[in-house]
């Protein structure tokens, strides 16, 4: 499995960016009429959620 090292600050910024992208993606999913495109967006959503879940918990909880 590929791995990368991030500083706490970089991980926090990455988490913030990915969370914002998820919001945009969910909006896009709700507005698309194409079932194929919606399925693709759901795949991307799942991938983003998996990446966010792998970020350190302490970084995620300090995002205020």
N, C-alpha and C positions, 0 to 999 in steps of 0.2 A: 504494500500500500504506500503510495507517495506521501511524504511528510514535508512540512516546512516549519521553520522556526520563525516565530513572531515575537516582538517585544510585547509587553502588556499593553502599551499604548497602541501599537499597530493592531493587535487583536481587538481592542476596544473599538477602534475606528472601523475595522473590517466588519465587526458585528453590527455597528450602527448602519453602515452602508448596505449590508445584506438585509437587515430588517426593513430598511426603507424600500429596497427593491422588492421585497415580499409584498409590501403594501401596494406598490404600483402594479405588481404582477397579479395580485388578487383582483384589483380593479379591472385590469385588462381581461382577465378570465371572465369576469361577470359581464363584460360588454361585448365579448366576441360571439359571433353567430356560427362560426365554422367549428363543427365538432372535431375535426382533425387538428386545427390550430389550438383549440382548447385543450385537447389531450397533450399536445406538445408543451403548452404552458404549464399544465399540471405536472409534467415530468420535470420541468425546470424548477417549479415550486418545491417539489420533493427534494431535488438536489440541493437547493438553497437551505432548506430546513435541515438536511443532514450535515451540511457544512457548519451551520450555526450551532447545531448540537455538539459538534466536536470542539468548539471553542471552549477554553477553560471556564469553568463555572464562576470563579471569582471575578473574572473580567466581565462576564455577562451581568453579574449582579451590581457592578459598580458603574453602570452606564447612566447615572443620573446627571 
